[in-house]
Amino acid sequence: KIYDTATIPGTIAHYLIECHLKGIEPDLSKYKKDDIDKAENAYIGFLTWQKNWNVEPVYIEPNLVSEDYQYGGTPDLICKVSGKWALVDWKTGKIYETIFVQLEAYRRLIEENCSIKLEEYHVLRIPKNEDVITFHHHVWDKLPRTASIAFNSALKLYSCEKELKKGSIVTGKQI
């Protein structure tokens, strides 16, 4: 229940932003007013950021799959920001250092599927339950080298875990 209380406004905020960028009317009928109110704070924070930057959306929440690396993902926004190809990711909660691994995963998906060479990486923290509408904007022109190393390690770990499951206690003989 605590998890739902924390995540539902973030889900609504993402949905509101996606609808705004796609120019469609959101259907919020299945959500509680309190959750919508919290989400709207994050949504307004996004709108404030968008107004201050020259943002040209190109791909909004695209579902991408990598045949090369055998994984998939859904970046929030691939766009031009002030004329530069950019990946934009927004968070309604805390931002952790693992964001760089996520951005690296998206970078690979974008290069493979969209043939775009990203020039900037934007991460917005748009809090959902603060009284004052705000946003925190972080931008990088390249990702740290260790993001690629960490992502490769995560892929290798995933591959190893799949292999280990084949001989796990679930499928193995009990002695």
Backbone as CSV, one residue per row, in Angstrom:
resi,resn,N_x,N_y,N_z,CA_x,CA_y,CA_z,C_x,C_y,C_z
1,LYS,0.828,-1.196,0.000,0.000,0.000,0.000,0.870,1.257,0.000
2,ILE,1.959,1.228,0.798,2.873,2.377,0.838,3.493,2.585,-0.532
3,TYR,3.884,1.483,-1.200,4.479,1.570,-2.532,3.506,2.230,-3.502
4,ASP,2.254,1.806,-3.493,1.247,2.387,-4.386,1.056,3.872,-4.109
5,THR,1.014,4.236,-2.843,0.835,5.639,-2.473,1.977,6.485,-3.014
6,ALA,3.185,5.933,-3.017,4.358,6.679,-3.481,4.461,6.707,-5.000
7,THR,4.059,5.638,-5.664,4.302,5.533,-7.102,3.147,6.019,-7.983
8,ILE,1.931,5.961,-7.510,0.791,6.332,-8.356,0.880,7.791,-8.833
9,PRO,1.182,8.768,-7.958,1.314,10.136,-8.475,2.425,10.269,-9.528
10,GLY,3.513,9.531,-9.373,4.584,9.550,-10.372,4.121,8.976,-11.699
11,THR,3.353,7.912,-11.639,2.795,7.300,-12.855,1.853,8.286,-13.547
12,ILE,1.030,8.947,-12.754,0.100,9.934,-13.322,0.880,11.092,-13.956
13,ALA,1.918,11.564,-13.279,2.725,12.668,-13.817,3.333,12.290,-15.160
14,HIS,3.910,11.080,-15.234,4.458,10.613,-16.512,3.373,10.597,-17.592
15,TYR,2.209,10.118,-17.232,1.092,10.037,-18.168,0.659,11.432,-18.636
16,LEU,0.562,12.381,-17.705,0.175,13.747,-18.065,1.179,14.380,-19.036
17,ILE,2.460,14.155,-18.754,3.502,14.706,-19.623,3.432,14.060,-21.002
18,GLU,3.279,12.740,-21.036,3.173,12.035,-22.320,1.978,12.557,-23.125
19,CYS,0.823,12.699,-22.476,-0.365,13.211,-23.176,-0.123,14.621,-23.691
20,HIS,0.481,15.451,-22.875,0.788,16.827,-23.292,1.669,16.828,-24.542
21,LEU,2.737,16.041,-24.513,3.673,16.024,-25.638,3.044,15.449,-26.912
22,LYS,2.123,14.502,-26.730,1.450,13.890,-27.881,0.210,14.663,-28.313
23,GLY,-0.180,15.649,-27.517,-1.355,16.459,-27.855,-2.666,15.724,-27.702
24,ILE,-2.750,14.820,-26.707,-3.998,14.082,-26.475,-4.544,14.409,-25.082
25,GLU,-5.834,14.258,-24.923,-6.501,14.543,-23.653,-6.322,13.360,-22.700
26,PRO,-5.777,13.578,-21.483,-5.611,12.466,-20.542,-6.933,12.038,-19.919
27,ASP,-7.057,10.747,-19.656,-8.220,10.212,-18.957,-7.764,9.854,-17.546
28,LEU,-8.141,10.668,-16.583,-7.715,10.480,-15.195,-8.827,9.896,-14.322
29,SER,-9.867,9.368,-14.939,-11.049,8.912,-14.207,-10.768,7.779,-13.220
30,LYS,-9.721,7.019,-13.426,-9.467,5.886,-12.526,-8.569,6.249,-11.333
31,TYR,-8.192,7.522,-11.221,-7.280,7.940,-10.153,-7.988,8.792,-9.107
32,LYS,-7.447,8.796,-7.890,-7.981,9.605,-6.796,-7.518,11.049,-6.948
33,LYS,-8.373,11.959,-6.477,-8.069,13.391,-6.581,-6.744,13.741,-5.913
34,ASP,-6.469,13.192,-4.752,-5.232,13.496,-4.026,-3.999,13.096,-4.847
35,ASP,-4.069,11.927,-5.491,-2.960,11.470,-6.329,-2.795,12.374,-7.553
36,ILE,-3.912,12.791,-8.136,-3.873,13.694,-9.301,-3.260,15.035,-8.902
37,ASP,-3.651,15.557,-7.737,-3.114,16.836,-7.271,-1.591,16.764,-7.111
38,LYS,-1.098,15.688,-6.532,0.353,15.518,-6.373,1.034,15.427,-7.738
39,ALA,0.419,14.672,-8.635,0.991,14.500,-9.976,1.023,15.816,-10.736
40,GLU,0.002,16.637,-10.545,-0.053,17.914,-11.264,1.084,18.841,-10.876
41,ASN,1.569,18.752,-9.622,2.736,19.541,-9.231,3.939,19.176,-10.090
42,ALA,4.166,17.884,-10.278,5.284,17.436,-11.119,5.049,17.858,-12.567
43,TYR,3.835,17.721,-13.034,3.491,18.095,-14.409,3.758,19.580,-14.656
44,ILE,3.349,20.425,-13.729,3.587,21.861,-13.863,5.093,22.153,-13.838
45,GLY,5.839,21.414,-13.011,7.297,21.554,-13.006,7.883,21.241,-14.372
46,PHE,7.373,20.191,-15.019,7.830,19.852,-16.366,7.502,20.971,-17.347
47,LEU,6.276,21.476,-17.296,5.864,22.542,-18.206,6.739,23.785,-18.034
48,THR,7.089,24.072,-16.788,7.970,25.209,-16.515,9.330,24.989,-17.164
49,TRP,9.876,23.788,-17.017,11.161,23.467,-17.653,11.042,23.591,-19.177
50,GLN,10.010,22.983,-19.735,9.838,22.984,-21.190,9.742,24.407,-21.739
51,LYS,9.071,25.280,-21.010,8.902,26.664,-21.446,10.251,27.396,-21.502
52,ASN,11.160,27.015,-20.604,12.460,27.690,-20.525,13.505,27.142,-21.491
53,TRP,13.212,26.030,-22.143,14.154,25.424,-23.090,13.436,25.268,-24.432
54,ASN,14.181,25.290,-25.488,13.606,25.121,-26.816,13.533,23.621,-27.106
55,VAL,12.427,22.991,-26.764,12.270,21.534,-26.850,11.402,21.180,-28.052
56,GLU,11.952,20.345,-28.938,11.220,19.837,-30.098,11.102,18.317,-29.963
57,PRO,9.978,17.802,-29.439,9.821,16.352,-29.280,9.880,15.633,-30.631
58,VAL,10.585,14.501,-30.660,10.664,13.678,-31.864,10.080,12.294,-31.577
59,TYR,10.547,11.636,-30.517,10.029,10.327,-30.101,9.601,10.448,-28.638
60,ILE,8.332,10.163,-28.367,7.788,10.257,-27.022,7.491,8.854,-26.515
61,GLU,8.194,8.467,-25.457,8.045,7.142,-24.854,8.063,6.016,-25.891
62,PRO,9.078,5.964,-26.750,9.131,4.877,-27.735,9.562,3.561,-27.074
63,ASN,8.937,2.467,-27.475,9.365,1.143,-27.009,10.443,0.662,-27.964
64,LEU,11.675,0.539,-27.458,12.811,0.167,-28.295,13.401,-1.162,-27.839
65,VAL,13.897,-1.948,-28.805,14.510,-3.243,-28.519,15.864,-3.299,-29.219
66,SER,16.851,-3.805,-28.514,18.168,-3.984,-29.105,18.361,-5.434,-29.514
67,GLU,18.507,-5.643,-30.816,18.839,-6.986,-31.304,20.292,-7.298,-30.980
68,ASP,21.151,-6.275,-31.000,22.576,-6.470,-30.715,22.812,-6.944,-29.284
69,TYR,22.131,-6.334,-28.315,22.384,-6.622,-26.895,21.265,-7.417,-26.220
70,GLN,20.157,-7.642,-26.922,19.040,-8.433,-26.402,18.414,-7.850,-25.131
71,TYR,17.992,-6.587,-25.211,17.248,-5.961,-24.126,16.356,-4.886,-24.736
72,GLY,15.469,-4.362,-23.937,14.585,-3.310,-24.410,14.421,-2.220,-23.375
73,GLY,13.834,-1.122,-23.798,13.610,-0.014,-22.878,12.712,1.033,-23.495
74,THR,12.247,1.943,-22.654,11.350,2.999,-23.084,11.850,4.339,-22.562
75,PRO,12.670,5.027,-23.349,13.111,6.366,-22.925,11.914,7.308,-22.834
76,ASP,11.981,8.266,-21.914,10.878,9.213,-21.781,10.740,10.082,-23.028
77,LEU,11.851,10.675,-23.475,11.759,11.610,-24.595,13.082,11.693,-25.352
78,ILE,12.999,11.543,-26.659,14.122,11.799,-27.556,13.703,13.035,-28.342
79,CYS,14.529,14.072,-28.297,14.101,15.337,-28.864,15.300,16.191,-29.256
80,LYS,14.994,17.358,-29.730,16.013,18.381,-29.917,15.791,19.409,-28.817
81,VAL,16.851,19.715,-28.103,16.814,20.753,-27.082,17.787,21.833,-27.537
82,SER,17.242,22.995,-27.810,18.041,24.106,-28.343,18.875,23.657,-29.543
83,GLY,18.262,22.831,-30.407,18.899,22.399,-31.650,19.796,21.188,-31.548
84,LYS,20.009,20.645,-30.345,20.885,19.483,-30.170,20.056,18.236,-29.883
85,TRP,20.474,17.103,-30.475,19.805,15.841,-30.189,20.004,15.509,-28.717
86,ALA,18.896,15.211,-28.041,18.951,14.994,-26.603,18.043,13.858,-26.159
87,LEU,18.457,13.229,-25.096,17.647,12.261,-24.374,17.214,12.970,-23.101
88,VAL,15.908,12.959,-22.826,15.389,13.587,-21.615,14.694,12.514,-20.791
89,ASP,15.069,12.426,-19.532,14.441,11.487,-18.611,13.967,12.292,-17.414
90,TRP,12.742,12.030,-16.943,12.252,12.748,-15.778,11.934,11.776,-14.669
91,LYS,12.182,12.253,-13.466,11.948,11.469,-12.254,11.116,12.302,-11.292
92,THR,10.121,11.670,-10.680,9.327,12.363,-9.675,9.847,12.057,-8.272
93,GLY,10.766,11.113,-8.178,11.371,10.769,-6.893,12.852,11.103,-6.906
94,LYS,13.584,10.422,-6.058,15.022,10.662,-5.951,15.745,10.223,-7.219
95,ILE,16.893,10.839,-7.446,17.755,10.455,-8.562,18.993,9.802,-7.960
96,TYR,19.291,8.597,-8.431,20.443,7.852,-7.934,21.537,7.815,-8.997
97,GLU,22.749,7.458,-8.573,23.869,7.398,-9.518,23.649,6.355,-10.613
98,THR,22.775,5.402,-10.392,22.473,4.406,-11.428,21.748,5.018,-12.623
99,ILE,21.361,6.277,-12.519,20.736,6.955,-13.663,21.666,6.906,-14.868
100,PHE,22.981,6.943,-14.630,23.931,6.916,-15.744,23.895,5.580,-16.488
101,VAL,23.640,4.502,-15.770,23.528,3.184,-16.402,22.257,3.151,-17.250
102,GLN,21.173,3.699,-16.735,19.921,3.777,-17.481,20.103,4.623,-18.741
103,LEU,20.753,5.769,-18.605,20.978,6.631,-19.770,21.856,5.933,-20.810
104,GLU,22.847,5.175,-20.369,23.698,4.419,-21.303,22.882,3.365,-22.039
105,ALA,21.996,2.686,-21.315,21.125,1.691,-21.959,20.255,2.357,-23.017
106,TYR,19.674,3.503,-22.687,18.855,4.232,-23.652,19.690,4.730,-24.832
107,ARG,20.900,5.210,-24.551,21.767,5.704,-25.623,21.984,4.622,-26.671
108,ARG,22.273,3.411,-26.214,22.507,2.298,-27.145,21.248,1.964,-27.933
109,LEU,20.109,1.953,-27.249,18.849,1.677,-27.943,18.561,2.726,-29.011
110,ILE,18.792,3.971,-28.687,18.523,5.076,-29.606,19.443,5.007,-30.816
111,GLU,20.721,4.770,-30.570,21.663,4.694,-31.700,21.323,3.527,-32.619
112,GLU,20.941,2.395,-32.038,20.636,1.211,-32.843,19.316,1.337,-33.593
113,ASN,18.295,1.906,-32.959,16.952,1.942,-33.546,16.627,3.218,-34.310
114,CYS,17.196,4.322,-33.892,16.809,5.622,-34.461,17.922,6.271,-35.270
115,SER,19.098,5.667,-35.251,20.263,6.222,-35.960,20.516,7.676,-35.583
116,ILE,20.388,7.964,-34.292,20.621,9.315,-33.777,21.853,9.280,-32.886
117,LYS,22.721,10.240,-33.071,23.895,10.425,-32.203,23.530,11.506,-31.197
118,LEU,23.326,11.096,-29.949,22.917,12.040,-28.916,24.034,13.024,-28.594
119,GLU,23.650,14.278,-28.390,24.602,15.334,-28.050,24.464,15.800,-26.603
120,GLU,23.318,15.484,-25.993,23.080,15.886,-24.608,22.178,14.872,-23.910
121,TYR,22.323,14.838,-22.592,21.512,13.984,-21.731,20.940,14.882,-20.638
122,HIS,19.608,14.936,-20.562,18.934,15.791,-19.586,18.173,14.901,-18.608
123,VAL,18.339,15.183,-17.328,17.560,14.503,-16.301,16.858,15.583,-15.488
124,LEU,15.540,15.446,-15.419,14.726,16.391,-14.655,14.197,15.702,-13.416
125,ARG,14.341,16.340,-12.291,13.648,15.872,-11.097,12.484,16.827,-10.909
126,ILE,11.299,16.288,-11.064,10.072,17.086,-10.941,9.264,16.527,-9.767
127,PRO,9.533,17.041,-8.566,8.871,16.502,-7.367,7.353,16.551,-7.475
128,LYS,6.726,15.508,-6.968,5.278,15.388,-7.111,4.513,15.880,-5.899
129,ASN,5.158,16.054,-4.765,4.358,16.393,-3.585,4.981,17.522,-2.768
130,GLU,5.567,18.467,-3.463,6.062,19.653,-2.775,5.055,20.781,-2.948
131,ASP,4.978,21.651,-1.961,4.032,22.767,-2.028,4.425,23.787,-3.094
132,VAL,5.731,23.959,-3.283,6.223,24.913,-4.269,6.537,24.151,-5.552
133,ILE,5.997,24.618,-6.666,6.256,23.977,-7.953,7.711,24.242,-8.322
134,THR,8.437,23.175,-8.605,9.850,23.326,-8.897,10.328,22.196,-9.803
135,PHE,11.532,22.343,-10.307,12.197,21.256,-11.013,13.692,21.428,-10.815
136,HIS,14.397,20.326,-10.907,15.861,20.327,-10.843,16.333,19.754,-12.167
137,HIS,17.163,20.481,-12.855,17.583,20.099,-14.202,19.075,19.798,-14.204
138,HIS,19.431,18.617,-14.683,20.827,18.219,-14.830,21.061,17.935,-16.309
139,VAL,22.182,18.387,-16.840,22.478,18.143,-18.257,23.963,17.812,-18.416
140,TRP,24.227,16.824,-19.288,25.588,16.402,-19.598,25.729,16.304,-21.108
141,ASP,26.907,16.625,-21.615,27.140,16.457,-23.053,27.682,15.074,-23.371
142,LYS,28.129,14.346,-22.355,28.519,12.948,-22.526,28.352,12.234,-21.194
143,LEU,28.243,10.927,-21.275,28.085,10.122,-20.067,29.459,9.713,-19.541
144,PRO,29.554,9.480,-18.242,30.834,9.007,-17.703,31.210,7.656,-18.332
145,ARG,32.492,7.423,-18.549,32.977,6.173,-19.137,32.497,4.967,-18.317
146,THR,32.429,5.154,-17.018,32.022,4.049,-16.150,30.561,3.647,-16.353
147,ALA,29.755,4.502,-16.958,28.362,4.130,-17.250,28.337,2.963,-18.228
148,SER,29.195,2.998,-19.233,29.274,1.909,-20.207,29.804,0.634,-19.551
149,ILE,30.801,0.780,-18.704,31.364,-0.380,-17.998,30.293,-1.014,-17.114
150,ALA,29.561,-0.186,-16.371,28.506,-0.693,-15.483,27.402,-1.370,-16.278
151,PHE,27.024,-0.773,-17.409,25.968,-1.368,-18.219,26.417,-2.721,-18.775
152,ASN,27.638,-2.799,-19.279,28.161,-4.077,-19.776,28.186,-5.127,-18.673
153,SER,28.536,-4.709,-17.469,28.548,-5.632,-16.324,27.141,-6.118,-15.997
154,ALA,26.170,-5.221,-16.065,24.777,-5.601,-15.798,24.284,-6.599,-16.843
155,LEU,24.636,-6.370,-18.102,24.253,-7.317,-19.163,24.875,-8.681,-18.914
156,LYS,26.138,-8.684,-18.521,26.849,-9.949,-18.262,26.218,-10.669,-17.070
157,LEU,25.910,-9.936,-16.019,25.277,-10.531,-14.843,23.931,-11.139,-15.214
158,TYR,23.136,-10.427,-15.994,21.835,-10.932,-16.431,22.011,-12.235,-17.216
159,SER,22.984,-12.257,-18.105,23.262,-13.452,-18.910,23.681,-14.621,-18.017
160,CYS,24.530,-14.346,-17.049,24.982,-15.392,-16.129,23.827,-15.931,-15.286
161,GLU,22.968,-15.037,-14.819,21.826,-15.466,-14.016,20.894,-16.365,-14.817
162,LYS,20.666,-16.033,-16.086,19.832,-16.885,-16.936,20.452,-18.268,-17.069
163,GLU,21.767,-18.314,-17.254,22.468,-19.591,-17.397,22.403,-20.396,-16.095
164,LEU,22.564,-19.715,-14.962,22.513,-20.399,-13.671,21.122,-20.964,-13.385
165,LYS,20.080,-20.281,-13.835,18.718,-20.760,-13.618,18.480,-22.108,-14.293
166,LYS,19.186,-22.342,-15.373,19.024,-23.622,-16.079,19.440,-24.795,-15.210
167,GLY,20.385,-24.587,-14.318,20.833,-25.658,-13.430,20.475,-25.389,-11.989
168,SER,19.433,-24.618,-11.752,19.087,-24.207,-10.393,18.375,-25.309,-9.625
169,ILE,18.090,-25.033,-8.377,17.397,-26.003,-7.530,15.990,-26.278,-8.054
170,VAL,15.485,-25.355,-8.830,14.146,-25.552,-9.392,14.168,-26.680,-10.407
171,THR,15.240,-26.738,-11.215,15.299,-27.757,-12.264,16.257,-28.906,-11.917
172,GLY,17.101,-28.703,-10.908,18.103,-29.714,-10.566,17.524,-30.856,-9.750
173,LYS,18.331,-31.918,-9.602,17.926,-33.053,-8.791,18.246,-32.787,-7.334
174,GLN,17.335,-33.208,-6.463,17.581,-33.061,-5.042,18.313,-34.301,-4.562
175,ILE,19.356,-34.089,-3.767,20.176,-35.221,-3.284,19.896,-35.459,-1.822
